[in-house]
Amino acid sequence: MPGFELFGDRERKEVMDVLETGVLFRYGFDNVRKGNWKAETFERRLCEITGIKHAHLCSSGTAALSIALASCGIGAGDEVIVPPFTFVATFEAVLNAGAVPVFSEIDETLCLDPGRLKDVLTDKTRAIIPVHMCGAMADIPAIKKFCRDHGLILIEDACQSLGASFNGRYLGTFGDMGCFSFDAVKTITCGEGGAVITDSTSLYNRADQYADHGHDHLGGADRGADDHPIIGANYRISELNAAVGVAQLSRLQEIIDIQRRNKERLKSALAQFKEVDFRRLPDPRGDSATFLSFFLPDGSMARHIAPELAKQGVDGCFYWYDNNWHYFRKWHHLKTMKTAAALPIQKMGEGSGSPAYDYSTVSLPISDSIMERTVSIQIKLSWTEDDIKKRVEAINRVFGLFNKQTTGR
Ligand SMILES: Cc1ncc(COP(=O)(O)O)c(C=O)c1O
């Protein structure tokens, strides 16, 4: 998963270009930047790679989600369907837009189940944010069709899935807008960074303006001459972060090739055990292979096996069901609405005596039954042949031991 593992001369060279001019700002300073436009270069290359028309680089994946929501006109009172298995940033962005995250069940893709979306559809639903978790795809054609049939906006959270595709088309390019993260642990990293992509020129213009205090960027070298068609925010990226990203983006295919090779080795080792069922991938060829996710027969086995694998040397082993950050079950701060300042959602129930949206009563039995059986192993780029062999041996030991204990042999 982490691009930081392949970090070296290319990154240093791009950063030095910026440091030599001292221009750390992505806009203006035309006469002194010696032709260095790292954020723009990154955006152009991301468009070339994904085949999309427009990309806007910003300060984080969370910023990308906020920019996408604002650009699509989603705000106070709108309901946005999201999955319960994601990083907290997805629902935070919806709440901070003044909108209401509505959780819908996942399926064995570990992403939103398109067949269940109708269960949470209301006359307030405006958008769906499927999250392509752990490097691979949701059933995106079915989700897109649901959006089309019900007149909903589709924003893809592809923060964990840069370079993954479905039927040869990159994730992030199916929706009205797609979002990526380039934080410290993502497929490629800028240190901190994110991007929104879209084929719509009007959505792109909104994104470009919203992310920079509403600047229309039509004033030429003089930023003061820009007009402000909308009220915006500051989600800008610095040229230093963008420079790292330009170098990292040039390594994307190499990163994915290594991940796919390494994942295949561990997958073959696990496939021998009858207890193991793998995550369903709607298009296995498009998996960016950042994680190997599998299901065990029940929660108690998964809860036992995950730490045991870690103890035996399979590092980066995740049991999401007990994890504070990636699954609804442990989001106590959301269930009790612990916020720094009142959000529009907290005002919605005012006067009625009870909150309009009470996450403490949300029940997701299907997602629970999937997540309690799920274990994921993070795939690293830096593994040597020896590292892989050791992990395969550890898998054999842990499952062998488990079988012995349960069969008494
Ligand atoms: C699914 C998902 N969405 C959004 C984000 C937010 O990205 P960032 O950390 O760049 O704000 C993350 C980061 O972990 C993520 O995994």
The ligand as a Gaussian input file, in Angstrom:
#p B3LYP/6-31G(d) Opt

LIG

0 1
 C      -11.502000       5.681000       2.429000
 C      -10.822000       6.959000       2.827000
 N      -11.430000       8.126000       2.583000
 C      -10.854000       9.298000       2.910000
 C       -9.620000       9.344000       3.519000
 C       -9.031000      10.657000       3.917000
 O       -7.797000      10.923000       3.312000
 P       -6.757000      11.918000       4.008000
 O       -6.055000      11.195000       5.092000
 O       -5.825000      12.272000       2.885000
 O       -7.538000      13.094000       4.474000
 C       -8.953000       8.149000       3.807000
 C       -7.652000       8.144000       4.508000
 O       -7.271000       7.226000       5.172000
 C       -9.576000       6.924000       3.447000
 O       -8.986000       5.742000       3.714000

